[in-house]
C-alpha cells in the first residue's frame, strides 16, 4: 500500500511541475495546424503547406522539443469553412486560411480580399505595422483569433472559353471571385458569381458549372487548372486580386501556452513572413510559365486596366464594405491611407 501511495504522490508532483512550466497546456504539447491545400514536404509542393511544415520544424527546434506542431493538409482535419469558427471556440489550434472565408461570420474579415485595395506585395507587407494592421489585429483578437504570420498572395483569373482581363470581359461569364466583395465587382461588370473554396474550383470548371475562377497563383498551380483553362490573367507585376492568407492561432489555445512558448510561436511566425512573400512572388511567375507551356494564352495587367478595376471597386465593394458598420468604415479608411 505504501508503494502505491508513494507512486501516486510522485505522479501528482510530476503533473504539478508540468503545469507550472506551462508545457502541459496543449494536449500532448502538439499544436494541430489545419489547411485546405495539397500536401507536400519541407522543400517541395504548395508553399503554404511548406510554410506550415517549416513553422512546425522551427517551433520544435526553438523550444527544444517542448512544443511541437502537426500539419493536416487538404482539409483532412476539418472542412475548410469550419476552420475559422473552430479556432474561435478553441476547437482547432491553428490554421492557414484565407481570412475572407470568415466574411459571413465576421464582416470585417472581408477586407482580406478587397478588390484593387492592395495592388502589390510591398503595400500588403506594410499593413502589419501600419494603422490598418493594428486595427485588424484588434478585431481578430476580440473574436478569439491571433495572427501568427502575415501572408499575402497575388492572384488572377483562369478561364475556359475567353480571357477575363478587364472588367468588361466578365459580362456573361460564370465566375468565382473568392469573396463577397469581389463578387460585388463581378456582378457590376455583368458576371454571374459562383461561391466555393479554391479546392473545389477544378471540378466546377471541369463540368462547365463555372467559366472562370479568380484565385491565387499558388492555387492555380496546386490545383492544376492548366489542364482545363485556356486563358490566364496573371498576378505578376500588377494585380487587383490580393488575398490576405495568414497563419493564425486560437486565442484560447495560445493563452494556455507558457510565456516562453507564446514568444516562440510568434517569433517563428514572424520569421517565416519573408519566406511566404518570396514564395508567393515566385509562384506568380511560375504559374504564367506553366499555363503557357500547357498551351494557354497568358495576359498581364497594365496600369490602365488596373485603374478600371479600382474605379469599379471604389463604387461597389469599397463603398459596400464601409457602410456595413463603424468598424468596417474605420478599417477601410485606414487601408486607404496606404493606397
BAZAMAR-418228 format. One line per 3 residues: for each residue x, y, z of N, C-alpha, C. Coordinates in Angstrom, 2 decimals. Layout:
N
X,Y,Z,X,Y,Z,X,Y,Z; ...
***
This chain:
339
0.84,-1.21,0.00,0.00,0.00,0.00,0.87,1.26,0.00; 1.96,1.23,0.81,2.85,2.38,0.84,3.48,2.63,-0.52; 3.78,1.55,-1.24,4.39,1.67,-2.57,3.46,2.42,-3.52
2.19,2.02,-3.54,1.24,2.65,-4.46,0.95,4.10,-4.06; 0.95,4.35,-2.72,0.73,5.73,-2.26,1.89,6.61,-2.70; 3.12,6.05,-2.59,4.31,6.81,-2.98,4.30,7.11,-4.47
3.88,6.12,-5.30,3.81,6.32,-6.76,2.78,7.38,-7.11; 1.66,7.40,-6.38,0.61,8.38,-6.63,1.10,9.78,-6.32; 1.81,9.92,-5.24,2.35,11.23,-4.86,3.37,11.71,-5.89
4.24,10.78,-6.34,5.23,11.14,-7.35,4.57,11.58,-8.65; 3.52,10.89,-9.05,2.80,11.23,-10.28,2.16,12.60,-10.17; 1.55,12.90,-9.02,0.91,14.20,-8.81,1.94,15.32,-8.84
3.11,15.05,-8.25,4.17,16.06,-8.23,4.66,16.35,-9.65; 4.78,15.30,-10.46,5.24,15.49,-11.83,4.23,16.30,-12.63; 2.95,16.02,-12.42,1.90,16.75,-13.13,1.91,18.21,-12.74
2.08,18.48,-11.44,2.12,19.87,-10.97,3.31,20.60,-11.57; 4.43,19.90,-11.69,5.63,20.51,-12.27,5.38,20.91,-13.70; 4.72,20.03,-14.46,4.41,20.35,-15.85,3.48,21.53,-15.94
2.52,21.60,-15.03,1.57,22.71,-15.04,2.27,24.03,-14.79; 3.27,24.03,-13.90,3.98,25.26,-13.59,4.76,25.76,-14.79; 5.33,24.87,-15.58,6.09,25.30,-16.74,5.19,25.70,-17.90
3.95,25.23,-17.88,3.04,25.56,-18.95,3.11,24.59,-20.11; 3.96,23.56,-20.02,4.17,22.66,-21.15,2.99,21.72,-21.38; 2.15,21.54,-20.36,1.06,20.58,-20.49,-0.25,21.21,-20.92
-0.24,22.53,-21.16,-1.47,23.22,-21.52,-2.04,22.70,-22.83; -1.18,22.50,-23.84,-1.64,21.97,-25.12,-1.59,20.45,-25.06; -2.67,19.79,-25.46,-2.74,18.34,-25.36,-1.55,17.70,-26.07
-0.79,16.90,-25.35,0.40,16.23,-25.88,1.45,17.23,-26.36; 1.29,18.50,-26.02,2.24,19.55,-26.43,2.41,19.61,-27.95; 1.35,19.28,-28.67,1.39,19.32,-30.13,0.24,20.18,-30.64
0.58,21.27,-31.33,-0.43,22.13,-31.94,-0.86,21.53,-33.28; -2.15,21.47,-33.52,-2.66,20.95,-34.78,-2.92,22.10,-35.74; -2.27,22.03,-36.93,-2.41,23.07,-37.95,-3.21,22.51,-39.12
-4.34,23.12,-39.41,-5.20,22.67,-40.50,-5.12,23.64,-41.69; -5.14,23.09,-42.90,-5.29,23.94,-44.09,-5.91,23.13,-45.22; -6.32,23.80,-46.27,-7.07,23.16,-47.35,-6.21,22.77,-48.55
-4.92,23.04,-48.50,-4.08,22.92,-49.68,-3.40,21.55,-49.79; -2.93,21.20,-50.97,-2.32,19.87,-51.17,-1.09,19.66,-50.28; -0.89,18.43,-49.88,0.25,18.09,-49.03,1.55,18.10,-49.82
2.63,18.46,-49.15,3.95,18.44,-49.77,4.99,18.05,-48.73; 6.16,18.63,-48.87,7.24,18.39,-47.91,7.82,19.73,-47.49; 8.88,19.69,-46.70,9.52,20.94,-46.29,10.08,21.72,-47.48
10.43,21.02,-48.55,11.10,21.66,-49.67,10.33,21.62,-51.00; 9.28,20.82,-51.07,8.55,20.67,-52.33,7.05,20.84,-52.11; 6.37,21.38,-53.15,4.93,21.47,-53.09,4.42,22.88,-52.81
3.13,22.99,-52.57,2.45,24.25,-52.28,3.17,24.97,-51.13; 3.56,26.23,-51.37,4.37,26.90,-50.36,3.61,27.13,-49.06; 2.28,27.15,-49.11,1.50,27.34,-47.88,1.60,26.12,-46.99
1.64,24.95,-47.62,1.88,23.72,-46.86,3.31,23.70,-46.34; 4.25,24.11,-47.19,5.65,24.14,-46.77,5.86,25.12,-45.62; 5.16,26.27,-45.66,5.29,27.25,-44.58,4.82,26.65,-43.26
3.71,25.93,-43.30,3.21,25.29,-42.08,4.19,24.25,-41.56; 4.78,23.49,-42.48,5.74,22.46,-42.07,7.03,23.09,-41.52; 7.44,24.19,-42.13,8.62,24.89,-41.62,8.34,25.48,-40.24
7.11,25.98,-40.08,6.72,26.51,-38.76,6.84,25.41,-37.71; 6.32,24.22,-38.03,6.36,23.10,-37.09,7.79,22.72,-36.76; 8.64,22.63,-37.78,10.03,22.24,-37.57,10.79,23.29,-36.76
10.59,24.57,-37.09,11.31,25.64,-36.40,10.82,25.81,-34.96; 9.51,25.58,-34.76,8.96,25.70,-33.41,9.53,24.61,-32.50; 9.60,23.40,-33.02,10.15,22.30,-32.23,11.62,22.55,-31.90
12.35,23.07,-32.87,13.77,23.35,-32.65,13.96,24.46,-31.62; 13.15,25.54,-31.76,13.30,26.68,-30.86,12.94,26.33,-29.42; 11.97,25.44,-29.25,11.54,25.07,-27.89,12.21,23.78,-27.41
13.21,23.32,-28.16,13.95,22.12,-27.80,13.00,20.92,-27.60; 12.01,20.85,-28.48,11.09,19.72,-28.45,9.97,19.82,-27.44; 9.93,20.91,-26.67,8.88,21.05,-25.65,7.52,21.35,-26.27
7.51,22.01,-27.42,6.26,22.33,-28.12,6.43,21.97,-29.59; 5.51,21.17,-30.10,5.58,20.72,-31.48,4.30,21.10,-32.21; 4.27,20.81,-33.50,3.06,21.07,-34.30,2.93,19.99,-35.37
1.71,19.59,-35.65,1.41,18.63,-36.71,0.57,19.32,-37.77; 0.87,19.06,-39.04,0.18,19.71,-40.15,-0.82,18.74,-40.77; -2.04,19.22,-40.98,-3.11,18.43,-41.60,-3.55,19.13,-42.89
-2.99,18.73,-44.03,-3.29,19.39,-45.30,-4.60,18.89,-45.92; -4.99,19.53,-47.02,-6.11,19.05,-47.82,-7.42,18.91,-47.07; -7.66,19.78,-46.10,-8.89,19.73,-45.28,-9.08,18.35,-44.64
-7.99,17.68,-44.33,-8.06,16.33,-43.77,-8.47,16.32,-42.29; -8.28,17.44,-41.60,-8.65,17.51,-40.19,-10.08,18.00,-40.03; -10.44,19.01,-40.83,-11.82,19.52,-40.82,-12.08,20.28,-42.11
-13.36,20.51,-42.39,-13.74,21.19,-43.62,-13.21,22.62,-43.63; -12.92,23.11,-44.82,-12.29,24.41,-45.00,-13.02,25.53,-44.27; -14.31,25.64,-44.50,-15.06,26.77,-43.96,-15.34,26.67,-42.46
-14.97,25.55,-41.84,-15.18,25.40,-40.40,-13.98,25.85,-39.58; -12.86,26.12,-40.24,-11.61,26.36,-39.54,-11.62,27.62,-38.67; -12.07,28.72,-39.24,-12.04,29.99,-38.50,-12.91,29.91,-37.26
-14.13,29.43,-37.42,-15.05,29.30,-36.30,-14.50,28.36,-35.24; -13.86,27.29,-35.68,-13.31,26.31,-34.74,-12.16,26.91,-33.93; -11.34,27.74,-34.56,-10.28,28.41,-33.81,-10.85,29.35,-32.77
-11.91,30.06,-33.12,-12.53,30.99,-32.18,-13.01,30.26,-30.92; -13.47,29.03,-31.09,-14.01,28.25,-29.98,-12.92,27.46,-29.25; -11.70,27.47,-29.79,-10.63,26.69,-29.17,-10.66,25.23,-29.57
-11.52,24.89,-30.56,-11.63,23.50,-31.01,-10.57,23.16,-32.05; -9.94,24.16,-32.63,-8.82,23.99,-33.56,-7.70,24.89,-33.10; -6.47,24.37,-33.10,-5.33,25.15,-32.61,-4.93,26.24,-33.59
-4.61,25.83,-34.83,-4.07,26.78,-35.80,-4.58,26.46,-37.21; -4.53,27.48,-38.06,-4.91,27.27,-39.47,-4.27,28.34,-40.33; -3.92,27.94,-41.55,-3.55,28.90,-42.58,-4.71,28.90,-43.56
-5.48,29.98,-43.57,-6.73,30.02,-44.33,-6.97,31.44,-44.83; -7.53,31.61,-46.03,-7.88,32.95,-46.50,-8.80,33.63,-45.50; -8.42,34.80,-45.03,-9.18,35.48,-43.99,-10.61,35.79,-44.44
-10.77,36.10,-45.71,-12.09,36.49,-46.20,-13.10,35.34,-46.17; -12.63,34.11,-46.00,-13.55,32.97,-45.88,-14.44,33.13,-44.65; -14.01,33.96,-43.70,-14.79,34.18,-42.48,-15.73,35.36,-42.61
-15.87,35.90,-43.82,-16.67,37.11,-44.02,-18.11,37.00,-43.58; -18.71,35.82,-43.70,-20.08,35.65,-43.28,-20.24,35.65,-41.77; -19.16,35.38,-41.06,-19.17,35.30,-39.60,-18.69,36.60,-38.96
-17.65,37.18,-39.56,-17.09,38.44,-39.07,-16.91,39.36,-40.28; -17.79,40.32,-40.44,-17.82,41.16,-41.65,-16.48,41.83,-41.94; -15.77,42.21,-40.89,-14.51,42.93,-41.07,-13.46,42.11,-41.82
-13.54,40.79,-41.75,-12.51,39.96,-42.38,-12.57,40.02,-43.91; -13.65,40.53,-44.46,-13.74,40.65,-45.92,-12.70,41.61,-46.49; -12.11,42.43,-45.64,-11.08,43.34,-46.13,-9.84,42.56,-46.56
-9.78,41.28,-46.19,-8.65,40.44,-46.58,-8.63,40.08,-48.04; -9.73,40.31,-48.75,-9.75,40.14,-50.21,-10.63,41.24,-50.77; -10.14,42.48,-50.66,-10.87,43.65,-51.13,-10.33,44.04,-52.50
-11.13,43.94,-53.53,-10.66,44.18,-54.91,-9.90,45.50,-55.06; -8.71,45.40,-55.64,-7.88,46.55,-56.03,-7.43,47.42,-54.86; -7.64,46.99,-53.63,-7.21,47.78,-52.48,-5.72,47.60,-52.22
-5.23,46.38,-52.42,-3.80,46.08,-52.29,-3.29,45.65,-53.66; -2.49,46.48,-54.33,-2.01,46.15,-55.67,-0.60,45.56,-55.72; 0.07,45.45,-54.56,1.45,44.98,-54.58,1.81,44.31,-53.25
2.85,43.47,-53.28,3.32,42.80,-52.07,3.88,43.81,-51.06; 4.49,44.85,-51.57,5.08,45.86,-50.69,3.99,46.55,-49.87; 2.87,46.86,-50.51,1.78,47.51,-49.79,1.14,46.54,-48.79
1.01,45.28,-49.20,0.46,44.29,-48.28,1.34,44.13,-47.05; 2.65,44.07,-47.25,3.58,43.90,-46.13,3.53,45.09,-45.18; 3.19,46.26,-45.72,3.14,47.47,-44.90,1.96,47.46,-43.92
0.97,46.63,-44.19,-0.20,46.57,-43.31,0.16,46.20,-41.87; 1.06,45.27,-41.70,1.33,44.70,-40.37,1.62,45.77,-39.32; 2.46,46.74,-39.65,2.87,47.74,-38.67,2.18,49.08,-38.83
1.27,49.16,-39.82,0.52,50.39,-40.05,-0.76,50.39,-39.22; -1.47,51.49,-39.28,-2.73,51.60,-38.52,-3.71,50.49,-38.89; -3.82,50.17,-40.18,-4.74,49.14,-40.63,-4.41,47.79,-39.99
-3.12,47.49,-39.87,-2.71,46.24,-39.27,-3.07,46.16,-37.80; -2.88,47.25,-37.09,-3.20,47.30,-35.66,-4.70,47.17,-35.44; -5.49,47.81,-36.31,-6.94,47.74,-36.19,-7.45,46.33,-36.49
-6.91,45.73,-37.55,-7.35,44.38,-37.92,-6.94,43.36,-36.85; -5.76,43.54,-36.29,-5.30,42.66,-35.21,-6.25,42.75,-34.02; -6.71,43.94,-33.70,-7.63,44.15,-32.57,-8.98,43.48,-32.86
-9.47,43.61,-34.09,-10.75,42.98,-34.46,-10.68,41.48,-34.26; -9.61,40.87,-34.76,-9.46,39.43,-34.66,-9.24,38.98,-33.22; -8.47,39.75,-32.47,-8.23,39.45,-31.07,-9.56,39.41,-30.31
-10.42,40.36,-30.59,-11.73,40.41,-29.94,-12.60,39.21,-30.31; -12.31,38.61,-31.47,-13.07,37.45,-31.93,-12.41,36.12,-31.56; -11.29,36.20,-30.84,-10.64,34.98,-30.38,-9.59,34.41,-31.30
-9.02,35.26,-32.17,-8.02,34.81,-33.16,-6.78,35.70,-33.08; -5.60,35.10,-33.18,-4.34,35.85,-33.23,-3.61,35.54,-34.53; -3.05,36.56,-35.16,-2.28,36.37,-36.39,-0.85,36.01,-36.02
-0.37,34.91,-36.58,0.99,34.43,-36.32,1.94,34.84,-37.45; 1.51,34.66,-38.69,2.30,35.07,-39.87,1.42,35.86,-40.82; 1.89,37.03,-41.24,1.16,37.86,-42.19,1.58,37.45,-43.61
0.68,36.81,-44.33,0.98,36.30,-45.66,-0.01,36.87,-46.68; 0.52,37.46,-47.73,-0.30,37.97,-48.83,0.03,37.20,-50.11; -0.97,37.03,-50.94,-0.77,36.37,-52.23,-1.48,37.12,-53.35
-0.76,37.33,-54.43,-1.40,37.90,-55.62,-2.12,36.77,-56.36; -3.05,37.16,-57.19,-3.78,36.17,-57.98,-4.26,36.76,-59.28; -5.04,35.99,-59.99,-5.56,36.44,-61.27,-6.78,35.64,-61.64
-6.90,35.33,-62.93,-8.08,34.62,-63.42,-7.68,33.52,-64.39; -8.21,32.33,-64.17,-8.09,31.24,-65.14,-9.47,31.05,-65.76; -9.54,30.99,-67.08,-10.84,30.86,-67.74,-10.80,29.84,-68.87
-11.96,29.29,-69.16,-12.07,28.22,-70.15,-12.26,28.74,-71.57; -13.22,29.62,-71.77,-13.64,29.98,-73.12,-13.00,31.24,-73.68; -12.89,32.27,-72.84,-12.31,33.52,-73.31,-11.60,34.22,-72.16
-10.67,35.12,-72.45,-9.91,35.78,-71.39,-10.76,36.73,-70.57; -10.40,36.87,-69.29,-11.02,37.87,-68.42,-9.89,38.73,-67.89; -9.69,39.86,-68.53,-8.59,40.76,-68.17,-9.14,42.05,-67.57
-9.98,42.75,-68.34,-10.60,43.99,-67.89,-12.01,43.71,-67.37; -12.60,44.62,-66.60,-13.95,44.39,-66.05,-14.99,44.06,-67.11; -14.89,44.69,-68.28,-15.89,44.45,-69.34,-15.84,43.03,-69.89
-14.72,42.34,-69.67,-14.60,40.96,-70.16,-15.45,39.97,-69.35; -15.90,40.40,-68.17,-16.63,39.49,-67.28,-18.09,39.30,-67.68; -18.61,40.15,-68.52,-20.03,40.11,-68.86,-20.43,38.76,-69.45
-21.45,38.14,-68.83,-21.98,36.88,-69.32,-21.27,35.64,-68.83; -20.17,35.80,-68.08,-19.42,34.64,-67.60,-19.87,34.23,-66.19; -19.73,32.95,-65.89,-19.95,32.44,-64.53,-18.59,32.39,-63.86
-18.39,33.24,-62.83,-17.05,33.46,-62.28,-17.02,33.26,-60.77; -15.97,32.62,-60.30,-15.70,32.51,-58.87,-14.75,33.64,-58.49; -15.22,34.55,-57.61,-14.40,35.69,-57.23,-13.57,35.45,-55.99
-14.09,34.67,-55.06,-13.33,34.35,-53.86,-13.74,35.09,-52.61; -14.54,36.16,-52.77,-15.04,36.89,-51.60,-16.31,37.62,-51.99; -17.07,38.01,-50.98,-18.31,38.74,-51.24,-18.02,40.04,-51.98
-16.94,40.71,-51.58,-16.59,41.98,-52.21,-16.19,41.81,-53.67; -15.43,40.77,-53.95,-15.06,40.51,-55.35,-16.30,40.17,-56.16; -17.23,39.47,-55.53,-18.48,39.13,-56.21,-19.28,40.38,-56.56
-19.28,41.38,-55.70,-19.99,42.63,-55.98,-19.43,43.30,-57.23; -18.11,43.28,-57.35,-17.46,43.88,-58.52,-17.83,43.10,-59.78; -17.79,41.78,-59.69,-18.10,40.95,-60.84,-19.55,41.12,-61.29
-20.46,41.21,-60.33,-21.87,41.42,-60.67,-22.06,42.75,-61.39; -21.38,43.79,-60.90,-21.46,45.10,-61.54,-20.92,45.04,-62.96; -19.94,44.16,-63.17,-19.35,44.02,-64.51,-20.18,43.12,-65.41
-21.23,42.51,-64.87,-22.13,41.71,-65.69,-21.94,40.21,-65.62; -21.17,39.74,-64.65,-20.93,38.31,-64.50,-21.93,37.68,-63.53; -22.08,36.36,-63.62,-22.80,35.59,-62.61,-21.75,35.02,-61.67
-22.00,35.08,-60.37,-20.95,34.69,-59.43,-21.20,33.29,-58.86; -20.10,32.59,-58.63,-20.10,31.26,-58.04,-19.28,31.32,-56.75; -19.84,30.79,-55.65,-19.13,30.81,-54.37,-18.73,29.41,-53.95
-17.43,29.17,-53.82,-16.91,27.89,-53.34,-15.44,28.04,-52.97; -14.91,27.16,-52.12,-13.50,27.21,-51.74,-12.60,26.90,-52.94; -11.36,27.32,-52.88,-10.45,27.14,-54.02,-10.19,25.68,-54.34
-10.29,24.80,-53.33,-10.02,23.39,-53.61,-11.18,22.69,-54.34; -12.26,23.43,-54.62,-13.39,22.88,-55.38,-13.50,23.49,-56.78; -12.55,24.35,-57.15,-12.61,25.05,-58.44,-12.48,24.08,-59.61
-11.54,23.15,-59.52,-11.25,22.26,-60.65,-12.51,21.54,-61.11; -13.22,20.93,-60.17,-14.41,20.16,-60.52,-15.48,21.04,-61.15; -15.64,22.25,-60.62,-16.67,23.16,-61.14,-16.35,23.61,-62.56
-15.08,23.88,-62.83,-14.69,24.29,-64.17,-14.73,23.11,-65.13; -14.36,21.95,-64.65,-14.34,20.76,-65.50,-15.74,20.39,-66.00; -16.73,20.57,-65.13,-18.10,20.22,-65.50,-18.81,21.33,-66.26
-18.20,22.49,-66.34,-18.83,23.60,-67.03,-19.74,24.43,-66.15; -19.78,24.10,-64.86,-20.60,24.87,-63.93,-20.03,26.27,-63.72; -18.77,26.45,-64.10,-18.09,27.72,-63.92,-17.20,27.98,-65.13
-17.21,29.24,-65.61,-16.41,29.59,-66.79,-15.01,30.07,-66.41; -14.91,30.75,-65.28,-13.62,31.34,-64.89,-13.52,31.39,-63.38; -12.30,31.37,-62.90,-12.07,31.41,-61.46,-10.94,32.37,-61.11
-11.19,33.19,-60.10,-10.16,34.05,-59.54,-9.61,33.38,-58.30; -8.31,33.22,-58.24,-7.67,32.67,-57.05,-6.19,33.05,-57.07; -5.45,32.58,-56.09,-4.03,32.92,-56.01,-3.21,32.15,-57.04
-2.05,32.67,-57.35,-1.16,31.99,-58.30,-0.79,30.61,-57.81; -0.58,30.48,-56.49,-0.21,29.18,-55.93,-1.32,28.17,-56.11; -2.56,28.59,-55.94,-3.69,27.68,-56.15,-3.84,27.31,-57.63
-3.53,28.25,-58.52,-3.55,27.91,-59.95,-2.62,26.75,-60.24; -1.49,26.73,-59.54,-0.50,25.67,-59.73,-0.93,24.39,-59.02; -1.24,24.52,-57.73,-1.51,23.34,-56.90,-2.74,22.56,-57.35
-3.76,23.28,-57.83,-4.99,22.60,-58.22,-5.03,22.28,-59.71; -3.89,22.48,-60.41,-3.70,22.03,-61.79,-4.79,22.50,-62.76; -5.17,23.77,-62.63,-6.22,24.30,-63.50,-5.75,24.49,-64.94
-4.43,24.39,-65.16,-3.92,24.49,-66.54,-4.43,23.35,-67.40; -4.92,22.29,-66.77,-5.45,21.14,-67.52,-6.78,21.46,-68.19; -7.47,22.49,-67.70,-8.77,22.83,-68.28,-8.90,24.29,-68.71
-8.01,25.15,-68.26,-8.09,26.57,-68.60,-7.34,26.88,-69.89; -7.91,27.75,-70.69,-7.29,28.15,-71.95,-6.70,29.56,-71.88; -7.03,30.27,-70.78,-6.55,31.64,-70.63,-6.17,31.89,-69.17
-5.11,32.67,-68.96,-4.70,33.03,-67.60,-4.31,34.50,-67.55; -4.99,35.23,-66.67,-4.57,36.60,-66.34,-3.73,36.48,-65.08; -2.47,36.85,-65.16,-1.52,36.57,-64.08,-1.58,37.59,-62.94
-0.90,37.24,-61.85,-0.76,38.15,-60.72,0.63,38.76,-60.66; 1.46,38.49,-61.67,2.82,39.04,-61.64,2.80,40.52,-62.05; 3.64,41.29,-61.43,3.72,42.72,-61.76,2.66,43.52,-61.04
1.44,43.54,-61.61,0.32,44.26,-61.02,-0.85,43.29,-60.83; -1.66,43.57,-59.80,-2.81,42.70,-59.55,-3.88,43.48,-58.79; -5.13,43.20,-59.11,-6.24,43.77,-58.35,-6.78,42.72,-57.38
-6.31,41.48,-57.51,-6.76,40.37,-56.65,-5.60,40.01,-55.73; -5.67,40.49,-54.49,-4.66,40.16,-53.49,-5.34,39.59,-52.27; -4.92,38.41,-51.88,-5.54,37.67,-50.77,-4.66,37.73,-49.53
-5.26,38.11,-48.39,-4.58,38.02,-47.11,-4.86,36.63,-46.56; -3.82,35.83,-46.43,-3.96,34.42,-46.09,-3.01,34.08,-44.94; -3.32,34.57,-43.75,-2.38,34.44,-42.63,-2.39,33.07,-41.96
-1.31,32.77,-41.28,-1.27,31.64,-40.36,-1.78,32.19,-39.04; -2.82,31.56,-38.47,-3.47,32.08,-37.27,-3.53,31.01,-36.18; -3.72,31.47,-34.95,-3.84,30.56,-33.82,-5.03,30.98,-32.96
-5.68,30.00,-32.38,-6.77,30.26,-31.46,-6.26,31.02,-30.24; -6.92,32.11,-29.90,-6.51,32.89,-28.73,-6.63,32.05,-27.45; -7.65,31.22,-27.40,-7.85,30.36,-26.23,-6.71,29.36,-26.08
-6.30,28.76,-27.20,-5.20,27.81,-27.18,-3.89,28.52,-26.84; -3.67,29.68,-27.46,-2.46,30.47,-27.22,-2.35,30.85,-25.75; -3.47,31.19,-25.15,-3.47,31.62,-23.76,-3.10,30.52,-22.79
-3.21,29.28,-23.21,-2.87,28.15,-22.34,-1.40,27.76,-22.45; -0.68,28.37,-23.39,0.75,28.09,-23.53,1.53,28.91,-22.50; 2.71,28.42,-22.15,3.58,29.19,-21.27,4.07,30.42,-22.03
4.53,31.42,-21.30,5.00,32.64,-21.94,6.16,32.37,-22.91; 7.14,31.54,-22.53,8.22,31.24,-23.48,7.70,30.58,-24.76; 6.69,29.74,-24.62,6.13,29.08,-25.80,5.32,30.06,-26.65
4.63,30.97,-26.02,3.91,32.01,-26.75,4.89,32.85,-27.57; 5.99,33.21,-26.93,7.01,34.02,-27.61,7.62,33.25,-28.78; 7.81,31.96,-28.61,8.37,31.13,-29.67,7.42,31.05,-30.86
6.13,30.86,-30.59,5.13,30.79,-31.67,5.15,32.07,-32.50; 5.13,33.23,-31.85,5.07,34.50,-32.57,6.38,34.82,-33.27; 7.49,34.46,-32.66,8.80,34.72,-33.27,8.99,33.88,-34.53
8.66,32.61,-34.47,8.79,31.74,-35.64,7.85,32.20,-36.75; 6.63,32.59,-36.37,5.68,33.07,-37.36,6.19,34.30,-38.10; 6.75,35.24,-37.36,7.27,36.47,-37.97,8.45,36.18,-38.89
9.31,35.25,-38.48,10.48,34.91,-39.29,10.10,34.28,-40.63; 8.95,33.63,-40.70,8.53,32.95,-41.93,7.83,33.87,-42.93; 7.59,35.11,-42.54,6.87,36.02,-43.43,7.65,36.34,-44.71
8.96,36.50,-44.59,9.77,36.78,-45.78,9.77,35.58,-46.72; 9.80,34.36,-46.14,9.71,33.15,-46.96,8.38,33.13,-47.72; 7.29,33.43,-47.02,5.99,33.43,-47.66,5.89,34.43,-48.79
6.42,35.62,-48.57,6.36,36.68,-49.59,7.15,36.31,-50.83; 8.36,35.82,-50.66,9.19,35.46,-51.81,8.63,34.24,-52.54; 8.08,33.29,-51.79,7.50,32.10,-52.42,6.26,32.48,-53.23
5.46,33.40,-52.72,4.27,33.84,-53.44,4.66,34.55,-54.74; 5.68,35.40,-54.67,6.15,36.09,-55.88,6.67,35.09,-56.91; 7.38,34.10,-56.45,7.92,33.09,-57.36,6.79,32.34,-58.05
5.71,32.07,-57.32,4.58,31.35,-57.90,3.83,32.19,-58.94; 3.85,33.52,-58.78,3.23,34.39,-59.79,3.90,34.15,-61.16; 5.21,34.06,-61.14,5.96,33.83,-62.38,5.81,32.39,-62.86
5.87,31.46,-61.91,5.79,30.05,-62.26,4.43,29.70,-62.87; 3.36,30.27,-62.33,2.02,29.99,-62.87,1.95,30.39,-64.33; 2.48,31.57,-64.67,2.46,32.03,-66.05,3.22,31.07,-66.96
4.36,30.57,-66.48,5.17,29.64,-67.27,4.44,28.31,-67.48; 3.83,27.79,-66.42,3.13,26.51,-66.50,1.95,26.57,-67.46; 1.18,27.65,-67.39,0.00,27.77,-68.25,0.38,27.99,-69.70
1.43,28.77,-69.92,1.90,28.99,-71.29,2.39,27.68,-71.90; 3.10,26.90,-71.10,3.61,25.62,-71.58,2.47,24.65,-71.89; 1.37,24.77,-71.16,0.21,23.90,-71.37,-0.65,24.36,-72.55
-0.27,25.50,-73.13,-0.99,25.98,-74.32,-1.97,27.10,-74.07; -2.06,27.57,-72.83,-2.98,28.68,-72.52,-2.36,30.00,-72.94; -3.22,30.97,-73.26,-2.76,32.32,-73.54,-2.65,33.07,-72.21
-1.55,33.79,-72.04,-1.25,34.44,-70.77,-1.28,35.96,-70.92; -1.91,36.63,-69.96,-2.06,38.09,-70.02,-1.60,38.71,-68.71; -0.98,39.89,-68.81,-0.59,40.66,-67.63,-1.39,41.96,-67.60
-1.58,42.52,-66.39,-2.31,43.78,-66.26,-1.40,44.97,-66.52; -1.95,46.00,-67.16,-1.22,47.26,-67.28,-1.89,48.29,-66.37; -1.31,49.47,-66.26,-1.83,50.49,-65.34,-3.26,50.89,-65.67
-3.57,51.01,-66.96,-4.91,51.44,-67.36,-5.97,50.42,-66.95; -5.65,49.14,-67.12,-6.62,48.09,-66.75,-6.78,48.02,-65.24; -5.68,48.14,-64.50,-5.76,48.15,-63.04,-6.63,49.31,-62.58
-6.49,50.47,-63.22,-7.29,51.65,-62.86,-8.78,51.39,-63.06; -9.13,50.62,-64.10,-10.54,50.29,-64.33,-11.10,49.47,-63.17; -10.31,48.49,-62.71,-10.76,47.67,-61.59,-10.86,48.49,-60.31
-9.96,49.44,-60.12,-10.01,50.29,-58.93,-11.25,51.18,-58.94; -11.60,51.67,-60.12,-12.77,52.54,-60.24,-14.06,51.79,-59.91; -14.23,50.63,-60.50,-15.44,49.86,-60.26,-15.48,49.34,-58.82
-14.31,49.04,-58.24,-14.24,48.57,-56.86,-14.62,49.69,-55.89; -14.16,50.90,-56.18,-14.46,52.06,-55.33,-15.95,52.29,-55.23; -16.65,52.10,-56.35,-18.08,52.39,-56.40,-18.96,51.24,-55.90
-18.37,50.06,-55.74,-19.15,48.90,-55.32,-18.63,48.32,-54.00; -17.57,47.54,-54.09,-17.07,46.79,-52.93,-16.59,47.70,-51.79; -15.79,48.71,-52.12,-15.27,49.58,-51.07,-16.42,50.31,-50.36
-17.35,50.80,-51.14,-18.50,51.53,-50.60,-19.37,50.62,-49.73; -19.66,49.44,-50.25,-20.50,48.50,-49.52,-19.85,48.10,-48.20; -18.56,47.81,-48.21,-17.85,47.40,-47.01,-17.88,48.51,-45.97
-17.62,49.73,-46.39,-17.57,50.87,-45.47,-18.91,51.14,-44.81; -19.99,50.78,-45.51,-21.33,51.06,-44.99,-21.86,49.96,-44.08; -21.12,48.87,-43.91,-21.59,47.74,-43.09,-21.72,48.12,-41.63
-20.69,48.69,-41.09,-20.71,49.14,-39.70,-19.55,50.10,-39.47; -19.49,50.67,-38.29,-18.46,51.66,-37.99,-17.06,51.04,-38.03; -16.96,49.80,-37.58,-15.67,49.12,-37.57,-15.14,48.93,-38.99
-15.99,48.50,-39.90,-15.58,48.31,-41.30,-15.17,49.64,-41.92; -15.91,50.69,-41.62,-15.59,52.01,-42.16,-14.22,52.47,-41.68; -13.93,52.21,-40.41,-12.63,52.60,-39.84,-11.50,51.81,-40.50
-11.71,50.53,-40.73,-10.71,49.70,-41.39,-10.43,50.20,-42.80; -11.48,50.48,-43.55,-11.31,50.94,-44.92,-10.57,52.28,-44.96; -10.92,53.18,-44.08,-10.26,54.48,-44.03,-8.77,54.32,-43.77
-8.43,53.41,-42.86,-7.02,53.18,-42.53,-6.29,52.53,-43.69; -6.94,51.58,-44.38,-6.31,50.89,-45.50,-6.05,51.85,-46.65; -6.96,52.78,-46.87,-6.82,53.72,-47.98,-5.64,54.68,-47.80
-5.17,54.81,-46.57,-4.01,55.67,-46.31,-2.75,55.10,-46.97; -2.76,53.80,-47.27,-1.59,53.18,-47.89,-1.72,53.08,-49.41; -2.88,53.41,-49.94,-3.10,53.31,-51.38,-2.42,54.46,-52.10
***
